[in-house]
Structures are given as structure tokens and as C-alpha cells.
Amino acid sequence: MLVHPWDAPHDDAEWQDWLAAHDFGQLAVNGPAGEPPFVQPLHFAYDPAAGDAVTHLARPNPLWAALEADPTVVLSVVDDYVFVPGPWQAPPGAPPEHGTPTSFYAAVQLRCTAHVVDDAAAKADLLARQLGHFQPEGGSARPTVGEAPYGRLLSGIRGIRLEVTGVRAKFKYAAHRPDETQDRIAAGLAARGGPRDAAAHAHLSRRRGHDAPGHRPAPPART
């Protein structure tokens, strides 16, 4: 993923805060020689303090052999994406039809070493961590080995702990465009009011102050 300086996160907190609220992504696992990668959509729980994310999949999932053969994987999350019409992006003083259409989006890619979790008690703890993230209000029994309702189901899944070894993050929201152009884009997003337009508008507005002339954004975050 190409990350221009103006699209880079300002600090680790920017992408970590975004990832905390965007916890569904795609796990890319190298396929066998000559085969394309496996790409598995999934929910996950990321903990920046621990430097890892946890998830689980059904035991019959076809990616296990590939994951065990090569545990270096990428967890990719993309959201808050919108299409930006060309006229919105026209430079100041230029005809609207000279503007270039583009896409806005936020993306985080976690390079990880995957650790498969098969111990029943460890799987129960992993599931409890996921429940704590997605369902903090409670309402479900704690997964416990040998106890209803989930104990008997533990054998049907395998857990995955993703140890994060590197991060690439990007917030592509016209930070390098002149104020006049950014104002036009913001007005267009607000008026259109389509899916994710409000989120894109919020990103554009939030990042404008940081990316004023003379400010040098941080490079893509690494952990």
C-alpha cells in the first residue's frame, strides 16, 4: 500500500483509535506454491497494549494448513471509503471538468505472526477476550471448558493470536489539496449525505489542522 507523507497517520494513536472501532477485516495468508493467497473475512479484537489481535475460525476452514506452513500474515482493514467526483477536486481557478475523480479511505494493515491456539482453556480465554470487546455489556455465559453452553463447542474451532510485527496505516482525505478545494470537497460530502460520507467528512475536517503548510506528518507507523 502506497502511503504518501500527507496521508500518513499523525501518530500511533490515530490509527489505533480508528482500529478500535473498526474490528472487522480480512486475514491474508500465503497459499501453497503457485496458488493465490487465502483471504478470510473475520471479526477480531485488537489490543495495542499487548501488541496483538485475537480471533477464531471453524476447524474445517481450508486455510489452516497454509497458515501453519507460513505464519506470516497480513490483517487488512479498510473503511470510511467514498468516491469523490472529479469536479469537487478541481484546483482553484480551473474548470470543474478538469478535476480528477478519486477515492477517499482509511486503511490499516497489520503484519503479523500467527499463533494457532488449540488448547481448550486457552481457546476459552481467547473467546472471552473477544466477547469482552464486542459485548462489554455482557448477557452471554463465559466460555468455560466442560460447561454449558459453549464448552462442548470449543472442539469445533481453533483460535488465532496475531502477534503484530509491523503496521502500515493510511488516511487518504485530500490533506495535500488547497483549502479552497478541501472546502468544496467537504461541502460536497455534506450535501450528498451518502453511506460513509459523514465519516469521510469527519476525517477530512479532523486532519486539516495537522496538515497545514510547514507541518510534516509522521511516517507510516511501525510497531
N, C-alpha and C positions, 0 to 999 in steps of 0.2 A: 504494500500500500504506500503510495507516494504521499508524503506529508510535507507540504510547503511550510516555511517558517511561520507564515501568518495563519496557518491552520493548526499549528501545534498547540497542545494544551499549555496553559499558563503555568501550571504546576501539577504535581501528582493529585492533589485534592480535586482538581477539576474533573479528571476522568474517573477517579474513584467514586466521587459523589454521583456522577452520572451512572456509573455501572451499578451502584447500589440500588438504583431504581429501574434498571434495565437488565433483568436477570433471566432472559431467555435468549439463547444464541444457537450457534452451530459449531459443533465439535468436528474439526477436520483431522482425519487420521490417515497416514500414508497407507495406500493399498499395496497389495503384493506387487512384485516387479512386473511392469508392463500394464498394470491396472490403474484406473483413476483412483483418487482418494475416496475414502468413505466420508460422508458429511452427514452428521446426525443432529437434527434439531433437538434441543433439550432445555429444561429449566436447570438452574444451578444456583448455589449460594456462595458468594464471594466474600472473603474476609481479608481486608487489606492488612490487618494486624498479623494474621497468620501467614499471609502471602500465599494463600491457596483458595481453590474453589472446590466444592464437592457436588456430586451428582450421582445418579444411579440409572441403570438401564436393565431391561429384561435379560435374563440369562440366554435366551435364544438369539439375541441380537447378533447379526453376522460380523460386526466389527471387532469382536474380542480377539480373534487370532491376529489380526493386523495390529491391534493396539499392543498386544503382548510382544509381537515381533519388533515393533518400533514405538516406544512410549513417548517420543517427541511429537507433540500435537499442537494445534492452534485452536483456541476457543475464540470465535469471532462473534461480535455483537454489533449490529447496525440498526439505527432507528432515527426518529425525528427527521426523516428524509422527505424532501419535497422537490418538485420540478419548478424551476424558475424560468418563466418565459423570456425570450430574448429582449423585448423592449424594456423590461424592468432593468436590464443590465447595461443599457446604452450609456457610454461615457457622457459626461456633461457637455452639452453643445452638439452632440452627434444626433443624427436622425434615429428615432426609435428602432427602425428596422435594422440598424447596424449593431444592435446589442446581441450578445452571444447567449443563447439558451444554456442552462447548466443545471446541475443537481446540487442541492444542499443536503448534508447528512452529518450525523455524529457516528463515530465508529471507534471501537476499542478491540484490539487483537491481543490476546494473552498467549504468549508462547509458554508451553507448559511441559513438564514431565509428568506423565500419567502413572498413578499407582493404583492397581486394581485391588479392591477390598473384598475379600471373600469370608473373613471371619465373621460369624453371626453376630457377636456382640459389637464388633466394630461397625458392621453394617447398620445395626440398630442405632448406634450413636450418630452415624452419618445421616440417617433418616431423621433423627431427632433434630439435628442441626438444620436440615432443610425445612422441617416443619416450623422451627423457631423463626426462620427467616420469612417464610411465606405465610405463616398462620400464627403470628405472635399473640393473637387474641385467644389461642387455644381452641378447645372444642373437640379435639381428637385425642384418642388414647396415645400414650407414649409408646413407640415401638420398643418391645421388650422380648428378648429371646424366650421362647416357650410359653408366652402368654398371649391370650386373645386380645384384640382381633388380628394383629399383624404378625405375631410370632411364626405362625405356620407359613406365611408368605415370604419370609426372608430368603428361603432357599431358591425362590424364583427370580431373584435379582442379584446383580453384582454392583458393588459400589465403585466409584472412581474418585480419587483425590487428585486434583490437578495442582501440582506444585509450580507456581508461576516463576519462570526464569527470565522473562523479558516482556516488554509492553510496547506496542505502537498504538497511539491514540490520535484522533483527528477530529476537528470541529470545523467543517467547511461551510462558512457562513459569510462570505464576501468581506472578510476583515481587511483585505487589501484594496477595496474599492473606495473611491472618493465619497465623502459624506453625502453629497447630493444623490449619488447612485444608491447608497445604502438607505437613504430616506425613501427613495422611490420603491426599493425592494420591500422595505418594511411596510409601507402603505399598501403595496400590492398584496402582501401576505395577509394583512389585517382585513382588507376588503374581500379577498377571496374566501377566507374562512374555511378552507377545506381540511381534510384529515391531516393532522400533524403541522398545519400552518401556524397554529399558535405556539407550538414547541419550537419551530424554526424561528419565528419572530422573537421568542424569548432568548434563544441562543444569540441571534444577531445583535439584539439590544445589549445583552449582558457582556459580550466580547468587545463592543465598540470602544469603551474607555481604555481597555487594556492595550488595544492595538492602534493607539494614536501614533502619529508620526514621531519617530525617535524611540518608540518602545520596541524592544527586541523580545519576541516571545521565547519562552523556554523551548529547547529542543524536545522531540518526542520523548515521553517519559520512559525510563528504564527501571526495572527492579531486578 
